[in-house]
Amino acid sequence: MTTEERHRRRFSEEFRKEQVQLIETGKTTILEVSKRYEVKTQNIRVWMERYGKKSIPGRILITTGKDYDRIMSLEKENKKLIELIGRQQVELIHKDEVIRLAKDRLGEDFEKK
């Protein structure tokens, strides 16, 4: 397809929404859609912003190996913190449930004792 032909093409809104849905569900990627229909990835990103339900993560520029290592260590730390928060949330819910059960069995003034 020539450049001139690509410039004259217009994709319907329904087509764009369909491609965005396929990308968001993981059935295809932005790069695959770009190659299949000869559309710039930037245009597909615009479709994603306009019609998508999920936000697109921004690009990360890695200039050195140290940057890559730092990003990887930050992602690992982030994952650990998310897991920690999740465990603490479960413990808090458990504690609240135990207190509620104790109040039911021992009376409302349980916490004062």
C-alpha positions in Angstrom: 0.0 0.0 0.0 1.4 3.4 -1.0 1.7 6.3 1.4 -0.9 8.2 -0.5 -3.4 5.3 -0.2 -2.7 5.1 3.6 -3.4 8.8 3.9 -6.7 8.5 2.2 -8.0 5.7 4.4 -10.4 6.3 7.2 -11.3 3.7 9.8 -14.9 3.6 11.1 -15.5 4.3 14.8 -16.8 0.8 15.1 -13.6 -0.7 13.7 -11.5 1.4 16.0 -13.6 0.3 19.1 -13.3 -3.3 18.0 -9.5 -3.1 17.7 -9.3 -1.4 21.1 -11.4 -4.1 22.7 -9.2 -6.8 21.2 -6.1 -5.1 22.6 -7.6 -4.6 26.0 -8.7 -8.2 26.3 -5.2 -9.4 25.3 -6.2 -11.1 22.1 -3.9 -8.9 20.1 -1.3 -6.1 20.7 -0.9 -2.6 19.5 2.1 -3.7 17.4 0.1 -6.5 15.7 -2.8 -4.2 14.8 -0.3 -1.7 13.5 1.4 -4.2 11.2 -1.8 -5.9 10.1 -3.6 -2.7 9.0 -0.5 -0.5 8.3 -1.4 2.1 10.9 1.1 4.0 13.0 1.2 2.8 16.6 0.7 6.4 17.8 -2.7 6.4 16.0 -3.7 3.2 17.7 -2.6 4.7 21.1 -5.0 7.7 20.3 -7.8 5.1 19.7 -6.9 3.5 23.0 -7.2 6.8 24.8 -10.4 7.8 23.1 -12.3 4.5 23.2 -10.5 2.4 25.7 -11.5 1.6 29.3 -8.0 1.0 30.6 -5.3 3.7 30.7 -2.2 3.1 28.7 1.1 3.2 30.6 3.5 5.8 29.5 6.8 4.9 27.9 9.9 4.4 30.0 13.2 5.6 28.6 16.1 3.4 29.7 19.5 4.9 29.0 21.9 2.7 31.0 22.0 -0.7 32.6 21.9 0.9 35.9 18.5 2.5 35.0 17.2 -0.9 34.0 18.4 -2.5 37.2 16.9 0.4 39.3 13.5 0.0 37.6 13.5 -3.7 38.1 14.4 -3.4 41.8 11.7 -0.7 42.2 9.1 -3.0 40.6 10.1 -5.8 42.9 9.8 -3.5 45.9 6.4 -2.3 44.7 5.2 -5.8 44.3 6.3 -6.7 47.9 4.6 -3.6 49.3 1.4 -4.4 47.5 1.5 -7.9 49.0 2.2 -6.5 52.4 -0.7 -4.1 52.2 -2.9 -7.0 51.1 -1.9 -9.2 54.1 -2.4 -6.3 56.5 -5.8 -5.7 55.1 -6.8 -9.3 55.6 -5.4 -9.2 59.1 -7.4 -6.1 59.8 -10.6 -7.6 58.5 -10.0 -10.7 60.6 -9.4 -8.6 63.7 -12.6 -6.7 63.2 -14.5 -9.9 62.7 -13.1 -11.4 65.9 -14.0 -8.3 67.8 -17.6 -8.4 66.4 -17.9 -12.1 67.4 -16.6 -11.3 70.9 -19.1 -8.5 71.3 -21.9 -10.8 70.2 -20.9 -13.4 72.8 -19.6 -11.3 75.6 -21.7 -8.2 75.3 -21.2 -4.6 74.0 -18.9 -3.6 76.8 -16.3 -6.2 75.7 -13.8 -3.6 74.5 -13.9 -1.9 77.8 -12.9 -5.0 79.7 
